[in-house]
C-alpha cells in the first residue's frame, strides 16, 4: 500500500547525473601513462582525473571534426 501523500521530498533525493554528457559513460578504455603521472593522480594533484580525461578527449575530437583553417 503506498504511503498517503506520496514522498514530498523525492525530488531532493532522486538520482542526479553527475556530468552534463548527452549520453551515459558506459564504455571503458585503458590509458597508459608514466609512473610519475600515476603517482601525481594518486597523490591528489589532479582532482577528478577521469572527467579531466573525458573532457580532453572530447575537445580533441571536436577539434578533429571542425574544418581546418589554412593560412
C-alpha positions in Angstrom: 0.0 0.0 0.0 1.5 3.4 -1.0 2.1 5.9 1.6 -0.7 8.6 1.8 0.6 11.9 0.4 3.4 10.2 -1.6 7.0 11.2 -1.0 7.2 15.0 -0.9 11.0 15.0 -0.7 11.5 12.7 -3.7 13.0 15.4 -6.0 15.6 16.3 -3.4 16.9 12.7 -3.2 16.4 11.3 -6.6 19.3 10.4 -8.9 21.1 13.3 -10.5 23.5 12.9 -13.3 27.0 13.9 -12.2 28.1 15.5 -15.5 26.4 17.1 -18.5 27.2 14.5 -21.1 24.4 13.8 -23.7 24.8 10.0 -23.2 25.8 7.8 -20.3 29.5 7.0 -19.9 29.3 3.2 -20.1 32.4 2.3 -22.2 35.8 1.6 -20.6 39.3 2.2 -22.1 42.8 1.7 -20.8 45.2 4.6 -20.7 48.9 4.0 -20.4 50.7 6.8 -18.5 54.2 7.1 -16.9 54.5 6.1 -13.3 55.1 9.8 -12.3 51.8 10.8 -13.7 50.0 8.0 -11.9 51.7 9.0 -8.6 50.6 12.6 -9.1 47.0 11.4 -9.6 47.1 9.1 -6.6 48.6 12.0 -4.5 45.5 14.1 -5.4 47.3 16.6 -7.6 44.6 16.1 -10.3 41.1 16.2 -8.9 38.5 14.1 -10.7 41.1 12.8 -13.2 38.6 10.7 -15.1 36.5 13.7 -16.0 39.6 15.7 -16.9 40.5 12.9 -19.4 37.0 12.7 -20.8 36.9 16.5 -21.4 40.4 16.4 -23.0 39.4 13.6 -25.4 36.1 15.4 -26.2 38.0 18.6 -27.0 40.4 16.7 -29.3 37.5 15.0 -31.1 35.8 18.4 -31.6 39.0 19.9 -33.0 39.4 17.0 -35.4 35.8 17.4 -36.6 36.0 21.1 -37.2 37.1 22.4 -40.6 40.8 23.2 -40.7 41.8 26.9 -41.1 44.5 27.4 -43.7 46.8 30.4 -43.6 
